Amino acid sequence: MEILIATATPMEIKMLADEMNFMREKHDLLKSYHFSGNEIDILMAGIGTVSTTYRLTNTLNKTKYDMVMNIGIAGSLNPALKIGEVGNVVTEEFADMGIEKREKFLTLFETGFIDENEFPFENGILKASPLNQLKDLKEVHGITTNRSHGNSNSIAEIRRKFGADIETMEGAAVFYVCLNMGIPCCQIRAISNYVEPRDSSNWDIPLALENLKTTLLSILNNINMP
């Protein structure tokens, strides 16, 4: 298989990359590896939806991959998720695309500017491709926003409006690009913190990265798609 792993920062992929056989550097943002019989490219897609959409689309226009995997850490909106837990993000929503109407935030679907079933959306949702190797991971639902929430009022609002389990800054962009280009995609995230008024002393990024690496090694050792 030829797999593209898209991640936001070098920190989120270093531990996994160190376990694989480096082949070559295609350019400063894209490196090739070999692992467990698979050819794996790692793309530094950048932080946020703009960088991710541009770099991922540019890469997919040049190379045909069997699958795209978006990996990294995430903030949890669900207290039932434990710090360090790794989840399979099965659905995504853009949580900051819309308009403010007085005291309310309305998505583009709620305003009628976009039909909620306009491809690639289903009821306003973007869905990951099913992958058997992820069946043992907890399924979680994500929102993507270019603003990492740290204010109690805005956190309460996104919890009420979306009911998501995690928040990232890239996931929906990856799904949107891949679904439009007909490429299977999935997203695997490890919980590094809870989405709450910002206090990094409560975070555990090393634990999240270690668990993410272990999970991905297991998946890549067993992945097999035609």
Summary of the structure (lengths in Angstrom):
residues: 226
radius of gyration: 17.1
end to end distance: 7.7
largest distance: 55.5
contacts: 729
relative contact order: 0.22
helix: 31%
strand: 34%
